[in-house]
Amino acid sequence: MAETLKKGTRVTGSERSELATELKNRYDEGESIRSLAASTGRSYGFVHRLLTEAGVTLRGRGGATRRS
């Protein structure tokens, strides 16, 4: 599904919910938002919004954290 979308096309209705479910599953398996955006040809913001709409708890940014 994700690979068939053309860049800039509006995604609504059942197509949007199918894409959200697919991206949610891939994100839950450990794929990053940036890699999901690259593989679908959509923007980071679009993928982030879809994941949020799908009820995903987003991971932290990672990297080193400060300890006292």
Buried (B, 14 or more C-beta within 10 A) or exposed (E): EBEEBEEEEEBEEEBBBEBBEBBBEBBEEEEBBEEBBEBBBBEEEBBBEBBEEBEBEEEEEEEEEEEE
